[in-house]
Amino acid sequence: MSVLFELPQPAVPVVGEDALYPVRRVFCVGRNYAAHAREMGSDPSREPPFYFAKSPDSLVPGGGAIPYPPATANLHHEVELVVALGAAVFRATPEQASKAVFGHAIGLDMTRRDLQFAARDKGRPWDLGKSFEFSAPITPIRRGAAPILAGAITLEVNGEIRQRGDVADMIWSVPEVIAHLSQYYHLGLGDLIYTGTPDGVSAVRPGDRLVGRIDGLGELAVAIAEPA
Ligand code: MN
């Protein structure tokens, strides 16, 4: 059986390899660093993680220039550790979940904060604030079966540090996030999880240059361009 039209398969490069990692789903964790939860106006006590999703076609592999998106006056950066899964995992313990890791990347969860807050305040879904074109820049995936549990994570804008944290400060670690999410989905190959951002999120404008870094994963450079 063929399809009526061929569409590109969303995919992300893998460090040192020619073949791409095909993406099926992009999950994102909300408020996984206590200081960021506080700056968003919530209590960071250890309640269960919660999630939203981005469309796989919002990925921007390798970063580069992204247009300022429509319908917002408050575009924010959120630098995040991204974990890519390489094996099936369902109703797993954190120990079992660790074995499903394919590798990691640096991601930006770009957010139309005004639209997200408007939705949040009315109890509506976050899609317009979170899942939009060019909203998910990502570096190539670095293979490595061991979950990343610690390491500096930073984001600078025009050379000035705005976000500075450590992956060890995550309320829910990579194995815990995978295990928890696997209670709700049959996770596996093609699933990316953006694991949340440290505090210091702020607005950016056309002309700004963003650089995200995580120890061991290099850097992700993004330039905000004029609206398309
Ligand atoms: Mn985020």
Residues whose N, C-alpha, C, O or C-beta is under 5 A from the ligand:
A	BS01	MN	V29 E78 D109 G196 T197
